[in-house]
């Protein structure tokens, strides 16, 4: 049995950082370890993720706003580093794992100061800014994609492909078949912009669905996550077009929504793609163009190239284009089921297990093997 240890997980306050951190926390706790999570004020209040998990808030901020803004950010960073050092004196972590986002930085700097083993997990297909800054000093880099941009060749020797952990309820969908779709049966569409919604989906999707042939349009049943400022207008549009639709600003039952969905229209955030590929659900993806380093466009490539998704750049995402792609995907049930299988082929269902194995190896290296490489995960392919 593995010796019980203490681990600190440090993550920014968005869903993309918090979901995999929470998944790893749950796996490590199952293995008998004690886990503390460090984040900002947003992260520790994330709905439904952190029940029973020790949490700590560190001050953090973006490096922006000119010289004064940078000076304030550095001051907050140094203050947070000191707080993390004090935490480690009592919690005594065996390793510190960063998941990106500015709140992860002080926790990692404190670990470097205390010579505590470290690793980072990158959810996106482009190495994020904080992970790039610390990549040279951490003991291991865990990735979600076989190809990761902005990752230096010098760091590939300590890089491990593990995938992006998803919630257990989503993982359970992998053992379930793609929902039966008959030629004249209900066609269920899930529209989601991620944890913060997406106004462009609300503006385009109802009108795009209304342009489908009547025989197709009459079969639609839509669940649409919309921002609170958009929801009334979106509801009115669906009603005007006669399309049955359920609207919500937040979908706490996302695994259930994925379970019955035949097609998903979504952004290309890391957690969204991890869930789509593990569950095996075809999608129309509209990457967020303002995402740092345009990482959502890069995220979408693997699933799109495999044939499990169609990507529409936001500048080309019009009702006409959506209707065209919907017909290409949805009019042939066999083709849609094939796309679901291709999406599934990109999934990495063992991500949380492989990441936990890597974390456990950090402070228990095999004889003669550098720290962080005791249990390497092969950087190739997708799990079956």
Phi and psi in degrees as a GROMACS rama.xvg file:
@    title "Ramachandran Plot"
@    xaxis  label "Phi"
@    yaxis  label "Psi"
@TYPE xy
-66.6623  136.525  UNK-2
-65.2542  135.504  UNK-3
-67.4751  133.483  UNK-4
-133.687  174.239  UNK-5
-110.243  136.59  UNK-6
-132.992  142.518  UNK-7
-110.108  128.33  UNK-8
-110.72  130.751  UNK-9
-122.837  124.865  UNK-10
-145.903  148.088  UNK-11
-66.8587  167.324  UNK-12
-86.1011  10.8621  UNK-13
-94.0638  163.196  UNK-14
-59.8154  -36.17  UNK-15
-60.2731  -32.9864  UNK-16
-88.2027  -39.6597  UNK-17
-74.8559  -36.9701  UNK-18
-61.4876  -51.2618  UNK-19
-65.8515  -33.0609  UNK-20
-63.6842  -43.6389  UNK-21
-65.4696  -37.4795  UNK-22
-64.3484  -44.056  UNK-23
-64.7867  -40.5813  UNK-24
-56.9188  -45.2134  UNK-25
-61.9898  -41.6651  UNK-26
-66.5303  -42.5999  UNK-27
-65.7936  -37.6728  UNK-28
-65.6599  -37.3321  UNK-29
-61.6162  -30.8176  UNK-30
-84.0739  5.36412  UNK-31
92.9286  8.59728  UNK-32
-91.2045  162.102  UNK-33
-104.058  135.165  UNK-34
-128.177  138.099  UNK-35
-122.807  140.773  UNK-36
-111.791  134.103  UNK-37
-113.409  129.707  UNK-38
-155.251  -168.081  UNK-39
-96.5937  -173.558  UNK-40
-63.2597  -31.8341  UNK-41
-67.2615  -45.4764  UNK-42
-63.1169  -42.7808  UNK-43
-73.2555  -10.8706  UNK-44
-105.62  13.2978  UNK-45
-64.1874  126.927  UNK-46
-64.5292  127.68  UNK-47
77.4748  5.09985  UNK-48
-104.648  -31.3487  UNK-49
-113.574  21.2535  UNK-50
-58.249  127.677  UNK-51
77.088  9.1233  UNK-52
-107.383  130.959  UNK-53
-65.137  127.011  UNK-54
-127.437  151.76  UNK-55
-139.454  137.39  UNK-56
-99.5291  128.202  UNK-57
-115.631  139.713  UNK-58
-67.1047  134.708  UNK-59
-154.455  153.327  UNK-60
-157.316  160.104  UNK-61
-74.901  149.395  UNK-62
-84.88  89.205  UNK-63
-153.5  169.045  UNK-64
92.4978  22.7934  UNK-65
76.486  -169.2  UNK-66
-56.5033  -40.1654  UNK-67
-67.3758  -44.4295  UNK-68
-62.092  -40.3286  UNK-69
-65.1227  -41.5632  UNK-70
-62.9437  -41.1945  UNK-71
-65.5106  -39.9837  UNK-72
-64.1826  -41.2236  UNK-73
-64.1129  -40.2545  UNK-74
-63.6036  -43.4627  UNK-75
-64.7462  -39.9968  UNK-76
-61.1273  -43.6827  UNK-77
-69.7016  -37.6454  UNK-78
-61.8112  -45.2299  UNK-79
-65.9175  -37.3007  UNK-80
-58.9697  -43.7778  UNK-81
-63.2957  -40.337  UNK-82
-63.8518  -39.5221  UNK-83
-66.4823  -39.3113  UNK-84
-58.8232  -43.8411  UNK-85
-63.6969  -39.6036  UNK-86
-60.648  -43.7026  UNK-87
-67.2707  -24.8663  UNK-88
-64.2358  -32.7483  UNK-89
-99.3054  -37.7317  UNK-90
-80.6087  -30.2933  UNK-91
51.9251  66.9955  UNK-92
-71.4675  144.291  UNK-93
-76.5065  -26.2697  UNK-94
-161.233  156.945  UNK-95
-121.988  129.592  UNK-96
-117.686  123.07  UNK-97
-99.4523  141.819  UNK-98
-115.777  17.8768  UNK-99
87.3462  169.206  UNK-100
87.9529  149.581  UNK-101
-59.587  -33.1982  UNK-102
-63.9274  -17.8579  UNK-103
-74.5953  -26.2873  UNK-104
-60.574  -52.3823  UNK-105
-63.3551  -33.4693  UNK-106
-64.7637  -39.2703  UNK-107
-72.3675  -39.8453  UNK-108
-61.0198  -38.5737  UNK-109
-65.9664  -35.4742  UNK-110
-67.5076  -41.3307  UNK-111
-59.9376  -42.8222  UNK-112
-59.1584  -40.8211  UNK-113
-91.079  6.09082  UNK-114
55.1769  40.7617  UNK-115
-92.1995  135.57  UNK-116
-55.5314  145.412  UNK-117
-138.557  156.849  UNK-118
-150.193  159.473  UNK-119
-125.631  150.633  UNK-120
-115.691  128.344  UNK-121
-107.595  118.751  UNK-122
-80.7948  -28.2029  UNK-123
-97.9792  170.883  UNK-124
-85.6639  4.14122  UNK-125
-127.541  127.015  UNK-126
-62.6998  125.283  UNK-127
-69.8876  166.696  UNK-128
-60.9623  -49.1469  UNK-129
-64.6427  -43.0455  UNK-130
-64.3408  -33.1146  UNK-131
-65.7007  -39.2388  UNK-132
-65.0091  -33.2845  UNK-133
-104.437  -1.43462  UNK-134
-56.7077  -35.5971  UNK-135
-71.4472  -21.2696  UNK-136
-103.921  -23.4868  UNK-137
-72.7406  160.624  UNK-138
-83.6071  -24.2915  UNK-139
-152.915  148.117  UNK-140
-122.307  118.856  UNK-141
-101  132.386  UNK-142
-119.385  162.068  UNK-143
-101.435  -14.7539  UNK-144
-128.084  149.048  UNK-145
-66.4735  -33.7171  UNK-146
-112.265  120.893  UNK-147
-125.844  119.407  UNK-148
-76.0582  155.124  UNK-149
68.1711  15.6961  UNK-150
-98.8427  118.151  UNK-151
-68.6161  144.554  UNK-152
-57.2562  -33.2134  UNK-153
-64.2325  -18.6566  UNK-154
-102.219  -0.759555  UNK-155
-70.3621  -22.8799  UNK-156
-66.1812  -22.0985  UNK-157
-112.022  20.4095  UNK-158
-100.243  138.138  UNK-159
-131.493  126.618  UNK-160
-82.7476  114.917  UNK-161
-120.918  -24.4038  UNK-162
95.9009  -179.531  UNK-163
-110.691  114.222  UNK-164
-58.2793  142.706  UNK-165
-122.875  167.471  UNK-166
-66.1874  152.093  UNK-167
-59.1241  -36.3011  UNK-168
-64.7311  -32.1334  UNK-169
-75.3157  -42.0491  UNK-170
-58.0985  -34.9133  UNK-171
-64.0539  -23.9671  UNK-172
-67.8594  -19.9601  UNK-173
-65.501  -27.3506  UNK-174
-87.0233  -2.37957  UNK-175
-101.032  145.621  UNK-176
-71.7568  156.273  UNK-177
-59.0476  135.417  UNK-178
-58.7766  134.35  UNK-179
-57.7357  131.415  UNK-180
-126.683  110.42  UNK-181
-91.4822  157.657  UNK-182
-59.0236  -30.9908  UNK-183
-112.658  16.4101  UNK-184
-89.722  174.308  UNK-185
-65.2805  135.234  UNK-186
-109.842  110.822  UNK-187
-96.1281  125.528  UNK-188
-117.716  130.268  UNK-189
-110.366  126.512  UNK-190
-116.786  120.618  UNK-191
-144.539  136.025  UNK-192
-102.609  16.4041  UNK-193
85.8574  -169.199  UNK-194
-62.8711  -21.0404  UNK-195
-110.693  4.90556  UNK-196
72.5202  178.605  UNK-197
-153.592  112.952  UNK-198
-62.981  -33.2754  UNK-199
-63.8055  -34.6077  UNK-200
-66.094  -39.3655  UNK-201
-66.0156  -34.1762  UNK-202
-75.5753  -33.9089  UNK-203
-99.5427  -41.6028  UNK-204
-61.5009  -48.9615  UNK-205
-57.5839  -44.2563  UNK-206
-68.3496  -36.6883  UNK-207
-64.3377  -43.4716  UNK-208
-65.0969  -30.5338  UNK-209
-68.8953  -18.6867  UNK-210
-87.0554  -3.55627  UNK-211
-69.7273  153.259  UNK-212
-54.5219  145.475  UNK-213
-55.4461  -37.3454  UNK-214
-64.9066  -32.5463  UNK-215
-81.5672  -46.6647  UNK-216
-60.4373  -35.927  UNK-217
-70.0013  -12.6997  UNK-218
-93.35  -8.19894  UNK-219
-72.3568  143.094  UNK-220
-137.833  120.013  UNK-221
-116.292  138.13  UNK-222
-116.237  125.252  UNK-223
-129.826  120.749  UNK-224
-89.0042  123.072  UNK-225
-130.953  157.236  UNK-226
-67.0985  152.965  UNK-227
-61.1758  -32.3621  UNK-228
-76.0042  -13.9958  UNK-229
-104.202  -16.5089  UNK-230
-64.1996  -39.0098  UNK-231
-65.7462  -41.7735  UNK-232
-65.9856  -40.0472  UNK-233
-65.6428  -42.7064  UNK-234
-59.8047  -41.4359  UNK-235
-65.3128  -37.1481  UNK-236
-64.9671  -45.3444  UNK-237
-61.7592  -41.35  UNK-238
-63.6886  -40.3786  UNK-239
-61.8403  -37.0698  UNK-240
-87.3829  -4.13585  UNK-241
70.1899  31.3777  UNK-242
-106.062  119.06  UNK-243
-61.3179  126.683  UNK-244
-149.397  138.32  UNK-245
-104.915  130.935  UNK-246
-113.584  141.464  UNK-247
-153.714  151.484  UNK-248
-86.8462  -18.1225  UNK-249
-149.108  138.426  UNK-250
-114.231  89.94  UNK-251
-67.8904  -20.1755  UNK-252
-102.485  40.1695  UNK-253
-53.4203  -42.0165  UNK-254
-58.1853  -39.0049  UNK-255
-67.0016  -38.6241  UNK-256
-64.0883  -42.1599  UNK-257
-64.7839  -35.0884  UNK-258
-59.0066  -37.6998  UNK-259
-99.9918  -7.13818  UNK-260
-72.4911  134.24  UNK-261
-88.3618  -28.6686  UNK-262
-149.494  141.553  UNK-263
-118.319  133.987  UNK-264
-110.963  120.322  UNK-265
-155.655  166.636  UNK-266
-67.8225  177.378  UNK-267
-116.395  42.2855  UNK-268
-67.3539  157.942  UNK-269
-61.2335  -45.6503  UNK-270
-67.0009  -38.889  UNK-271
-59.7961  -47.7164  UNK-272
-67.4492  -37.685  UNK-273
-60.6034  -42.2072  UNK-274
-69.7991  -41.0984  UNK-275
-61.7438  -41.9864  UNK-276
-77.996  -34.0331  UNK-277
-67.7479  -42.5314  UNK-278
-76.6008  -26.2829  UNK-279
77.6159  61.3925  UNK-280
-124.257  124.629  UNK-281
-67.7981  156.123  UNK-282
-149.735  156.525  UNK-283
-108.523  118.87  UNK-284
-106.973  136.273  UNK-285
-124.93  88.9872  UNK-286
-59.6233  144.136  UNK-287
-72.9093  113.988  UNK-288
-67.7589  -23.9326  UNK-289
-88.4658  1.45882  UNK-290
-60.1425  142.508  UNK-291
-52.925  129.418  UNK-292
58.3796  21.2606  UNK-293
50.6564  39.9521  UNK-294
-67.2236  -25.172  UNK-295
-67.935  -35.4846  UNK-296
-62.6794  -41.2883  UNK-297
-69.2422  -38.6955  UNK-298
-55.5878  -40.0969  UNK-299
-73.0892  -16.3826  UNK-300
-63.3721  -43.9177  UNK-301
-60.6884  -50.1453  UNK-302
-66.6243  -37.8286  UNK-303
-69.0294  -45.7417  UNK-304
-63.1906  -29.8461  UNK-305
-75.8749  -15.0763  UNK-306
93.5881  11.1957  UNK-307
-94.2639  -5.65445  UNK-308
-152.151  161.538  UNK-309
-119.751  130.101  UNK-310
-103.484  130.48  UNK-311
-120.313  113.317  UNK-312
-56.0339  146.034  UNK-313
-58.2962  -34.8141  UNK-314
-65.0627  -20.5897  UNK-315
-107.228  3.43619  UNK-316
-84.0257  92.278  UNK-317
-119.139  163.027  UNK-318
-55.202  -39.7833  UNK-319
-64.2261  -45.1805  UNK-320
-66.4262  -39.7399  UNK-321
-61.9116  -45.8658  UNK-322
-60.3131  -40.0203  UNK-323
-61.5642  -48.63  UNK-324
-69.0382  -35.0813  UNK-325
-59.8143  -42.6718  UNK-326
-67.712  -39.2673  UNK-327
-62.7302  -36.9446  UNK-328
-85.8232  -38.3765  UNK-329
-99.211  -15.5446  UNK-330
-77.2972  -20.7495  UNK-331
-113.856  105.17  UNK-332
-56.3408  -35.8272  UNK-333
-67.0935  -41.1002  UNK-334
-65.3492  -37.8924  UNK-335
-67.1549  -41.5216  UNK-336
-64.8292  -36.7847  UNK-337
-63.7811  -40.902  UNK-338
-63.2666  -36.9153  UNK-339
-61.8479  -41.6741  UNK-340
-65.0283  -37.1711  UNK-341
-69.4654  -36.4933  UNK-342
-62.5496  -43.7444  UNK-343
-61.7506  -33.3878  UNK-344
-64.3821  -19.7904  UNK-345
-87.8199  -9.33521  UNK-346
-72.89  149.421  UNK-347
-125.451  82.146  UNK-348
-68.7901  -16.2543  UNK-349
-94.8418  16.7906  UNK-350
-57.1048  -48.1775  UNK-351
-69.0484  -36.5735  UNK-352
-63.6983  -47.5159  UNK-353
-66.1945  -37.0995  UNK-354
-67.3388  -41.7574  UNK-355
-64.1049  -38.7282  UNK-356
-59.9408  -43.5365  UNK-357
-63.7639  -43.018  UNK-358
-62.7147  -43.3445  UNK-359
-64.2884  -27.5095  UNK-360
-76.0184  -16.5653  UNK-361
-61.9506  -40.5053  UNK-362
-106.249  12.8024  UNK-363
-138.657  56.9789  UNK-364
-66.6782  147.235  UNK-365
-68.952  159.745  UNK-366
-58.2425  125.714  UNK-367
79.6274  2.30931  UNK-368
-106.913  129.79  UNK-369
-57.4968  150.734  UNK-370
-55.1516  136.227  UNK-371
92.2895  -7.94904  UNK-372
-120.786  16.1561  UNK-373
-66.5716  -32.4144  UNK-374
-130.527  73.9626  UNK-375
-67.6142  149.568  UNK-376
-111.205  124.44  UNK-377
-60.7834  131.899  UNK-378
-86.1747  67.6195  UNK-379
-163.792  141.97  UNK-380
70.0595  179.029  UNK-381
-117.584  152.342  UNK-382
-70.0604  152.164  UNK-383
